[in-house]
Amino acid sequence: MRKASGSAPKGERGRGVVAAGVKAGRRKSAAPVARQAKPNGPVRAAKAARRETKGLERRASEKVLQGGRMSATTDVATSASRGKYVYCIIEAPDALRFGPVGIGADPSEVYTVHYKSLAAVVSDAPLEVLDSTRENVLAHERVNETVMREHTVIPMSFGTIFKTREDIVELLRSAAGAFGDVLNKMQNKLEFGLKVLWDRDQAIREVEHEDEDISRLKKEISGQKGPTYFARMQYGRLIDSALQSRSERYVADILEQLREVSVASRINKPIGDKMIMNAAFLISRDQETAFDAKVKSIAGRFDKLTFKYTGPWPPYNFVNIRLKLERA
């Protein structure tokens, strides 16, 4: 049985796992702070893809700045004119249409703009800053999920708007080599998210029971009649250190077991006190079933932890391109 929690756009596939304490939920973005990856060829390729897309962002920004028509800044003047909202880049020599699934209260038609074998997936949109409302963000994600069913995608960040079709063609032309290389490295790759949570109070009780120093200090504090400020400070430091060590062991164990069925992984900052792991995994399409089974197996072993497993997604955490349009 698979369970899914949270609201999601139609067509979204959320993964739940059949094990004690396992739930599925929507992926939420978080600022990356570290990355763990397999030290092999595919991982180096993923790292290279990320480095090259960062270089692509810089070169594309320089290109449009030199042309005097576009800028990589985020300040877009509100205008009544229409622009082109870009969702992702794919490889497609022929014109494609994906239906009225784009951003807008009345979903706009999504289609492709081409330069040779490269294509930008776009829809018409007001040439203005788009509010990051739930509806807009889910529409952006809905389009990427629709396209990725049959294509490898380079996802663009939310709010990427160009003034004209010619501007998009110029971007594709000027960065064709870099885009092609990234598409090659991301070929048949998917992203899955995995968040792991624990009951912090229960973990503290276990630490107090298992650690002699912490147990002894707690008894001393409870038996003291006078001020206990410094004793409590020491107790707090010992508890924090023990919880940190325990959570790191959990995370290291989970990552090690998932290493064999993933191309690369990235650790994002946990959200709140209950979350001990917030990770994204790059998976080959032919390893999707194996990865799914491995997550279920791990969740079954760690019955005191709660797993939130989501995907598949475009490789947001492994490709980073941010371009915005400014009025000339």
C-alpha positions in Angstrom: 0.0 0.0 0.0 1.3 3.5 -0.9 0.2 6.6 0.9 0.5 10.1 -0.3 0.1 13.3 1.8 -0.1 16.9 0.8 -1.8 18.6 -2.1 -0.3 18.0 -5.5 -1.0 18.9 -9.1 -2.9 16.4 -11.2 -0.6 13.8 -12.7 2.0 14.1 -9.9 3.4 10.8 -8.8 4.4 10.7 -5.1 6.2 7.6 -3.8 5.1 6.1 -0.5 6.9 3.1 1.1 5.3 0.0 2.7 6.9 -0.1 6.1 6.4 1.1 9.7 6.7 4.8 10.1 6.8 5.5 6.4 5.0 8.4 4.7 5.0 10.2 1.4 4.9 13.9 1.0 5.5 16.7 -1.5 9.1 17.8 -2.0 10.0 21.2 -0.6 13.0 23.1 -1.7 15.9 23.8 0.7 19.2 25.5 0.4 22.0 23.0 -0.3 24.7 22.8 2.3 26.7 19.6 1.4 26.8 16.8 -1.1 27.6 13.1 -0.9 28.2 11.3 -4.1 29.5 8.0 -5.4 33.2 8.3 -6.3 32.9 6.8 -9.8 32.5 7.9 -13.4 28.8 8.7 -13.4 29.1 10.8 -10.3 32.0 12.7 -11.8 29.8 13.3 -14.8 27.0 14.6 -12.6 29.4 16.9 -10.9 30.8 18.1 -14.2 27.2 18.7 -15.4 26.6 20.9 -12.4 29.8 22.8 -12.9 29.2 23.3 -16.6 25.6 24.5 -16.1 26.9 27.1 -13.7 29.3 28.1 -16.4 26.4 28.1 -18.8 24.5 30.5 -16.6 27.4 32.9 -16.4 28.1 32.7 -20.2 24.5 33.2 -21.1 24.2 36.1 -18.8 27.3 37.7 -20.3 25.9 37.1 -23.8 22.6 38.8 -23.2 24.2 41.6 -21.3 26.5 42.3 -24.2 23.5 42.2 -26.6 21.8 45.0 -24.6 18.5 43.2 -24.7 18.4 41.0 -21.6 19.9 40.8 -18.2 20.4 38.1 -15.6 18.9 40.3 -12.8 15.6 39.6 -11.2 14.1 43.1 -11.5 11.5 42.8 -14.3 9.4 45.9 -15.1 5.7 45.2 -15.2 4.4 45.5 -18.7 1.2 44.8 -20.6 3.1 43.0 -23.3 3.5 39.2 -23.5 6.7 37.3 -23.0 7.8 33.6 -23.2 7.9 31.7 -19.9 10.6 28.9 -20.1 10.0 25.7 -18.1 12.9 23.6 -19.3 15.3 22.7 -22.1 15.1 19.4 -24.0 16.4 17.7 -27.1 13.7 17.6 -29.8 14.3 18.4 -33.5 10.5 18.6 -34.2 7.9 21.0 -32.9 6.0 19.7 -29.9 2.8 20.7 -28.1 1.9 19.6 -24.6 -1.5 21.1 -24.2 -3.0 23.9 -22.0 -1.1 23.0 -18.9 1.0 26.2 -18.4 1.1 29.0 -15.9 -1.9 31.3 -15.6 -5.5 31.3 -14.1 -6.5 30.1 -17.5 -3.7 27.5 -18.2 -1.7 28.6 -21.3 -0.7 26.4 -24.2 2.7 24.8 -23.8 4.9 24.4 -26.9 8.5 24.3 -28.0 10.9 26.9 -29.4 13.8 25.4 -31.4 17.4 25.9 -32.4 18.5 22.8 -34.4 18.0 19.8 -32.1 17.5 21.9 -28.9 14.1 23.0 -27.8 12.9 25.3 -25.0 9.5 24.3 -23.5 7.6 27.6 -23.2 4.2 29.2 -22.9 3.0 32.8 -23.4 2.9 34.8 -20.2 2.8 38.5 -19.1 6.2 40.2 -19.2 6.3 40.8 -15.5 7.5 39.3 -12.2 5.3 36.3 -11.5 4.2 35.8 -7.9 5.4 32.5 -6.4 1.9 31.5 -5.4 1.1 27.9 -4.9 -0.9 27.7 -8.1 2.0 29.2 -10.2 4.7 27.0 -8.6 2.6 23.9 -9.1 1.9 24.8 -12.7 5.6 25.2 -13.3 6.2 21.7 -11.8 3.2 20.2 -13.6 4.7 21.2 -17.0 8.1 19.8 -16.1 6.6 16.5 -14.9 4.6 16.3 -18.1 7.6 16.8 -20.4 9.9 14.5 -18.4 7.7 11.5 -19.1 9.2 11.2 -22.6 12.2 13.6 -22.5 15.3 14.3 -20.5 14.9 17.8 -19.2 17.1 20.6 -17.9 14.7 22.3 -15.6 14.7 26.1 -15.4 14.1 27.9 -12.1 10.7 29.3 -11.4 10.0 32.7 -13.0 12.3 32.5 -16.1 10.8 34.8 -18.7 12.2 36.0 -22.0 10.8 38.9 -24.1 10.7 37.3 -27.5 11.1 34.0 -29.3 14.2 35.4 -30.9 15.8 35.9 -27.4 15.2 32.2 -26.6 16.6 31.1 -29.9 19.7 33.2 -29.2 20.2 31.6 -25.8 19.9 28.1 -27.3 22.3 29.0 -30.1 24.9 30.7 -28.0 24.9 27.9 -25.4 24.1 24.9 -27.6 27.3 23.0 -26.8 26.9 23.3 -23.0 23.2 22.5 -23.1 23.9 19.4 -25.3 26.6 18.2 -22.9 24.4 18.6 -19.9 21.5 16.8 -21.6 23.9 14.0 -22.5 25.0 13.7 -18.8 21.4 13.8 -17.5 20.1 11.4 -20.1 17.6 9.0 -18.6 18.2 10.3 -15.1 15.5 11.1 -12.5 15.5 12.7 -9.1 13.9 11.3 -6.0 13.6 13.0 -2.6 14.0 11.4 0.8 13.4 13.0 4.1 13.9 11.1 7.4 12.4 12.3 10.7 12.6 11.0 14.2 10.9 11.6 17.6 13.5 13.8 19.3 12.1 13.3 22.8 12.3 9.5 22.3 15.8 9.9 21.1 16.7 11.9 24.2 15.3 9.3 26.5 17.3 6.6 24.7 20.5 8.6 25.0 19.9 9.3 28.7 19.4 5.5 29.3 22.4 4.4 27.2 25.0 7.1 28.1 26.4 6.7 31.6 27.7 10.3 31.8 24.4 11.8 30.8 22.5 9.5 33.0 24.6 10.3 36.1 24.5 14.1 35.4 20.7 14.0 35.1 20.4 12.3 38.5 22.7 14.9 40.0 20.6 17.7 38.7 17.3 16.2 39.9 18.9 15.6 43.4 20.3 19.1 43.8 18.4 21.6 45.9 20.5 24.7 45.0 21.2 26.4 41.6 21.7 23.9 38.8 22.5 26.4 35.9 26.0 25.2 35.0 25.0 21.5 35.5 22.1 22.0 33.1 24.3 23.7 30.6 26.7 20.8 30.6 23.8 18.3 30.4 22.4 20.2 27.4 25.8 20.2 25.6 26.1 16.4 26.2 22.6 15.8 24.9 23.2 17.9 21.7 26.4 16.1 21.0 24.9 12.6 21.6 21.9 13.4 19.3 24.2 14.8 16.6 26.4 11.7 16.7 23.3 9.4 16.6 21.6 11.2 13.7 24.9 11.3 11.7 25.2 7.5 12.1 21.6 7.1 10.8 22.3 9.3 7.8 25.6 7.6 7.0 24.0 4.2 7.2 21.1 5.2 4.9 23.4 6.9 2.3 25.7 3.9 2.2 22.8 1.5 1.5 21.4 3.7 -1.3 24.8 4.3 -2.9 24.6 1.2 -4.9 21.3 2.1 -6.6 21.9 5.8 -7.2 24.2 7.8 -9.5 24.7 10.6 -7.0 23.1 12.1 -3.9 22.9 15.6 -2.4 22.3 16.5 1.2 20.2 19.6 1.8 19.7 21.4 5.1 17.1 19.6 7.4 14.0 21.5 8.2 13.0 21.7 11.9 14.1 19.7 14.9 12.5 16.4 13.8 14.2 16.1 10.5 17.6 14.4 10.5 18.0 13.9 6.7 16.9 15.9 3.7 18.4 14.4 0.6 18.0 14.2 -3.2 19.1 11.2 -5.3 19.9 11.1 -9.0 18.7 7.7 -10.3 19.0 6.0 -13.7 15.6 5.2 -15.1 16.5 1.5 -15.2 17.3 1.6 -11.5 14.0 3.1 -10.4 12.5 -0.2 -9.2 15.7 -1.1 -7.4 15.8 2.2 -5.7 12.2 2.0 -4.7 12.8 -1.5 -3.2 15.9 -0.4 -1.3 14.1 2.5 0.3 11.3 0.2 1.5 13.9 -2.2 2.9 15.7 0.5 4.8 12.5 1.9 6.2 11.6 -1.5 7.5 14.8 -1.7 9.4 14.5 1.7 11.0 11.1 1.4 12.6 11.8 4.4 14.9 12.2 6.7 12.0 9.7 8.2 9.6 10.6 8.2 5.9 9.0 10.7 3.4 9.9 9.5 -0.1 8.8 11.5 -3.2 9.4 11.5 -6.9 10.3 11.1 -9.7 11.2 14.7 -10.3 13.4 16.5 -12.9 17.0 16.8 -11.7 16.5 20.1 -9.9 19.2 19.4 -7.3 21.8 18.4 -9.9 21.3 21.1 -12.6 21.2 24.8 -11.7 20.3 27.4 -14.2 18.8 30.8 -13.3 18.1 33.3 -16.0 15.6 36.2 -15.9 14.5 38.8 -18.3 14.8 42.6 -17.8 13.3 45.2 -20.1 16.0 46.6 -22.3 
